[in-house]
Amino acid sequence: MLRLKVFWKKDCPNCPKGKAVVTQVEKKGVEADYYDIETVEGLTDATFFTVLSTPSIIIVDENDNEVSAFRGEKEILTMEELENALGIKGGDLND
């Protein structure tokens, strides 16, 4: 099953909007882990996934291999774009 890794930081003006899109997808059964890149754990994972800006959303498989990514999007990621990347367009994972 695919999961999301969400990288954010406090002073990021677009992070609240990006996190809100992820929250909506979580309601459809997608698991998400949130990483504040200003912490050691967050920065470590950000470095591993080559995250250079926030918000960044990395889609990973069950082995933590990157499947797709939205890194530091200038335009906020839409719900539809994230659903399409996850293959859950309009429904939920159990459909």
Protein Blocks (a to p, Z undefined) as FASTA:
>chain_A
ZZddddddfklmklmmmmmmmmmmmmnopacddddfkbmklmmmmmmnopabdcdddddd
fkopafbdcehifbacdfklmmmmnopghiafkZZ
